[in-house]
Amino acid sequence: MSEVQLCAEPAPLAFSPARAALVLIDMQRDFLEPGGFGETLGNDVSLLQAAVEPCQRALAAARAAGMLVIHTREGHRPDLSDAPPAKVARGAPSRRIGDPGPMGRILIRGEPGHDIVEALYPARGEPVIDKPGKGAFHQTDLMQMLRNRGIDTLFVCGVTTEVCVHTTIREGNDRGFRCVALGDACASYFPEFHRVGLDMIKAQGGIFGWVSDAAAFSGALDAAAQAA
């Protein structure tokens, strides 16, 4: 597939699907599903569920185009050896990392709540990055994966916009990647944080990257495929 033209802010972006990756951030059961850890903290998980359908649309388009698709999950080893004490100590007692939650131990790898929601479950061969922090580059092999594939552009979606999505985009920007947030395929428990988070990415001529949406992304890939 030849170079694709994407409608985005602050300006259109041309990219090659062969050198681009779709990164789905932390679409995990504990964050998105009723009865999960996110809801026990008093959050309205329907705000995060709104990103599922746009993520599905972006995921289907990326798969059809043969793009690299990467999924991430935030979580820690069962013995918490990779969880900084300052992170573990945050939050109310009995609702901290490693404590029993409604879907198993909170943010622990291998527990039911740590896994990705069924609607966006990784296909065979799609890498899953288990990250101990907010950003997908921190203490993972993501950089090596992208370098090995010659990737220069990242399309990022998932949750939450202002935390793990934003951190990953900032990390990617510092490492020389062109980063695009697919805004409707991102979400936050706090709508204002979502809006401002996207505004920050595209501010000042795209200080951290670009903002587009799942429809523009899938439409651009479809148009390029038809032209080819």
Disulfide bonds with the S-S distance in Angstrom:
none
